[in-house]
Amino acid sequence: MSVKWIEITITTAPPAVEAIANILLECRTGGIVEKHPASGTVVLRGYLPVGPASDVTLAAIKRRVRALPAFHLDIGAGRIDTRSVEDSGWAHAWKMHFKPFAVGNRIWIKPTWDEQPVPPGRLVIELDPGMAFGSGLHPSTQLCLRVLEERLVPGSRVVDVGTGSGILAIAAAKLGAAAVTAFDTDPVAVAVARENVRHNGVGSQVDVEHGALLDRVQERADFITANLTADIHFDLLPAVSGHLAPGGLLAASGIVDTRVLEVRAVAAAEGLVVVEERHDAEWRCLVLTRR
């Protein structure tokens, strides 16, 4: 049976792009399509599943976007348009805007339907994001991918919290992780991630499970990836020390610059030390270890 989604299109100005993208991601609108139809104008598009809570969520998105000028962010036209689409309409939108691209020195991300030649020497990750966040287009995801590329030790045990499409789990496996356990609370994301793992041929290394944060983690991990919002990091950080092996690392991404000091403070209170802070535009990724 076909599932319907609400397509949300927001026309804004560049200064408000990161804030609006964060609003959409926090409301679980899946991957975001970003277009620049004219100078000074940006169009952001996300997809919200139709359900009992969709009207409330949509109203919250509209309210938060319209409140941004109070924080001295120019939202330009600030126009919010919505329409109902079928699954096929959402998939078509991704195929129009999701093109192959490089991340770091080794990773090449491409949609499953693209048949262009891959540059030599690249580790290929083929994705069909479905309705799960994690196409690799968002700066927060790319920050995590670069940390994995540069800091993951082959043979490591990895846990990916809030896996979305499974992109970070797949990258970890292709970069040499011995075992990766990926969790998400969204059943749709779990299904999408499992299919992407199978398609990329890393099913022997990656296990995707339904679960919240680190609740179901049994063994200590050498590396934890968590591309989440700041508020969810506040719930995650108290559990990290008990699940991170000595010398292990946590890549905590998805943090907007206005919240990074709060996250640092909570991390310090939980016995975690920041060994590196990376940034891309307004997004931050903290690399932490146990004190």
C-alpha positions in Angstrom: 0.0 0.0 0.0 1.3 3.4 -0.9 2.3 5.8 1.9 1.7 9.5 1.8 4.1 12.2 2.9 3.8 15.9 3.4 6.4 17.7 1.2 7.6 20.9 3.0 9.2 23.5 0.9 10.7 26.6 2.7 12.0 29.5 0.7 14.4 31.6 2.7 17.7 33.6 2.7 21.2 32.2 3.2 21.6 33.4 6.9 18.7 31.2 8.0 19.5 28.1 6.1 21.4 26.2 8.9 18.8 27.1 11.5 15.9 26.0 9.3 17.7 22.8 8.3 18.2 22.0 12.0 14.5 22.6 12.6 13.5 20.1 9.8 16.0 17.5 11.0 14.8 17.8 14.6 11.3 17.2 13.4 12.4 14.0 11.6 11.7 15.1 8.1 14.2 12.8 6.5 17.0 14.0 4.2 16.9 17.6 3.1 17.1 18.8 -0.5 18.8 22.3 -0.8 18.5 24.4 -4.0 19.7 27.9 -4.9 17.3 29.1 -7.6 18.5 32.7 -7.5 21.1 34.8 -5.8 20.2 35.4 -2.2 17.4 32.8 -2.2 17.6 29.2 -0.9 14.9 26.6 -1.1 14.9 23.7 1.5 12.7 20.7 1.1 11.9 17.9 3.5 9.3 15.2 3.9 7.1 14.5 6.9 5.1 11.2 7.1 1.3 11.7 7.2 0.0 10.5 10.5 -1.8 11.5 13.7 1.0 13.8 14.8 1.8 15.4 11.4 -0.4 18.5 11.8 1.1 19.2 15.2 4.6 18.7 13.8 3.9 20.9 10.8 2.6 23.7 13.0 5.7 23.5 15.1 8.0 23.8 12.1 6.0 26.9 10.8 6.1 28.5 14.3 9.8 27.9 14.8 10.8 29.2 11.3 8.7 32.4 11.7 10.3 33.0 15.1 13.8 33.1 13.7 13.8 36.9 12.9 13.6 37.4 16.7 17.1 35.8 16.8 18.4 38.3 14.2 18.3 35.7 11.4 17.1 37.0 8.0 14.6 34.4 6.6 14.0 36.3 3.4 10.6 35.5 1.9 10.0 33.0 4.7 7.5 31.2 2.5 6.4 27.7 3.7 4.6 25.6 1.1 3.2 22.1 1.6 1.7 19.4 -0.6 0.9 15.7 -0.2 3.0 13.2 -2.2 3.2 9.5 -2.6 6.3 7.4 -1.9 7.2 7.5 -5.6 7.1 11.3 -5.6 9.5 11.5 -2.7 11.9 9.0 -4.5 11.7 11.1 -7.7 12.7 14.2 -5.8 15.8 12.5 -4.4 16.8 11.1 -7.8 16.7 14.7 -9.2 18.9 16.2 -6.5 21.1 13.4 -5.0 24.2 13.2 -7.1 27.6 11.4 -6.5 30.2 13.4 -4.4 33.4 13.0 -2.5 34.0 13.3 1.2 37.5 13.6 2.5 40.3 11.8 0.7 38.9 8.3 0.4 35.1 8.3 0.5 32.8 8.5 -2.6 29.1 8.6 -2.0 26.6 7.8 -4.8 23.0 7.0 -5.1 22.2 3.3 -5.9 20.6 4.4 -9.2 23.7 6.3 -10.5 25.9 4.5 -13.0 28.7 7.0 -13.5 32.3 5.8 -13.2 33.8 6.0 -9.7 37.1 7.9 -9.4 40.0 5.5 -8.7 41.1 4.9 -5.2 37.8 5.7 -3.6 35.8 3.7 -1.1 32.3 3.6 -2.5 29.2 3.9 -0.4 25.9 3.4 -2.4 22.8 4.8 -0.7 19.1 4.9 -1.1 18.2 7.2 1.8 14.6 6.3 1.8 12.9 8.4 4.5 15.9 8.1 6.8 18.2 11.0 7.5 21.7 10.4 6.2 22.4 11.0 2.5 25.8 12.4 3.3 24.8 15.8 1.9 24.5 17.4 5.3 27.6 19.0 6.9 27.0 17.2 10.2 27.2 13.8 8.4 30.3 14.8 6.4 32.1 16.0 9.6 31.5 12.5 11.1 32.7 10.8 7.9 35.9 12.8 7.9 36.6 11.9 11.6 36.0 8.2 10.8 38.3 8.4 7.8 41.2 9.9 9.7 40.8 8.4 13.2 39.2 4.9 12.9 41.7 2.1 13.6 41.1 -1.0 11.5 39.7 -3.8 13.6 37.8 -1.5 15.9 34.4 -2.2 17.4 32.1 0.6 16.4 28.6 1.7 17.7 26.6 4.1 15.5 23.8 5.9 17.5 20.9 7.2 15.5 22.1 5.5 12.3 19.4 6.9 9.9 20.3 5.6 6.5 23.2 3.6 7.9 25.8 5.8 6.1 28.2 6.1 9.1 28.0 2.4 9.9 28.7 1.4 6.3 31.6 3.9 6.1 33.1 2.4 9.3 32.9 -1.1 7.9 34.5 -0.1 4.6 37.2 1.8 6.6 38.2 -1.5 8.3 36.0 -1.8 11.5 35.7 -5.4 12.6 32.2 -5.1 13.9 29.6 -2.3 13.8 26.3 -2.2 15.7 23.9 0.5 14.5 20.8 1.7 16.4 17.8 3.8 15.6 14.5 4.4 17.3 12.7 4.8 13.9 11.6 1.5 12.4 11.7 3.1 8.9 15.3 4.0 9.4 16.2 0.5 10.7 14.6 -1.0 7.5 16.4 1.5 5.2 19.7 1.0 7.0 19.5 -2.8 6.8 18.9 -2.6 3.1 21.7 -0.2 2.5 24.1 -2.4 4.5 23.1 -5.4 2.4 23.5 -3.5 -0.8 27.0 -2.4 0.2 28.1 -5.9 1.0 29.0 -5.2 4.6 26.3 -7.4 6.3 28.9 -9.6 7.9 30.3 -6.6 9.8 27.3 -4.4 10.4 24.2 -5.3 12.6 21.3 -2.8 12.5 19.0 -2.9 15.5 16.0 -1.0 16.8 17.1 0.8 20.0 17.6 4.1 21.8 21.0 5.6 22.4 23.3 3.0 24.1 20.6 1.1 26.0 21.3 -2.2 24.2 25.0 -2.0 23.9 26.6 -5.0 25.7 30.4 -4.6 25.0 32.6 -1.5 25.2 33.2 0.2 21.8 36.4 1.5 20.5 34.6 4.2 18.5 31.1 5.6 18.8 29.5 7.8 16.2 26.5 9.9 17.1 25.1 12.5 14.6 22.3 13.9 16.8 20.9 17.1 17.9 22.3 18.8 21.0 19.4 17.9 23.2 19.8 14.2 22.4 23.5 14.4 23.1 22.6 15.6 26.6 20.8 12.2 27.1 23.6 10.2 25.4 26.7 11.7 27.1 26.1 10.3 30.6 26.2 6.8 29.3 29.3 7.1 27.1 32.0 6.5 29.7 30.4 3.2 30.6 30.4 2.0 27.0 33.6 3.4 25.6 36.8 1.3 25.8 40.0 2.8 27.2 41.4 5.1 24.5 38.2 4.9 22.6 36.6 7.9 20.8 33.2 9.4 20.5 32.4 11.5 17.4 29.5 13.7 18.5 28.1 15.6 15.5 24.9 17.5 14.6 25.6 20.3 17.1 24.9 23.9 16.0 27.5 26.4 17.1 25.1 28.1 19.5 24.8 24.9 21.6 28.4 23.6 21.5 29.4 25.2 24.9 26.5 23.4 26.5 27.5 20.1 25.1 31.1 20.6 26.1 30.0 21.4 29.7 27.8 18.2 29.9 30.7 16.1 28.4 33.2 17.5 31.0 30.8 16.7 33.8 30.6 13.1 32.6 34.3 12.7 32.5 34.8 13.2 28.8 37.6 15.2 27.3 37.4 17.0 23.9 40.4 16.1 21.8 39.2 17.9 18.7 36.5 20.2 17.5 35.6 20.3 13.8 33.3 22.7 12.1 31.5 23.2 8.8 29.5 26.4 8.6 27.5 26.5 11.8 27.8 22.8 12.5 30.2 21.3 15.0 31.5 17.8 15.6 33.3 17.1 18.9 35.7 14.2 19.2 35.8 13.1 22.8 37.5 10.4 24.9 37.3 9.2 28.5 39.3 11.3 31.0 
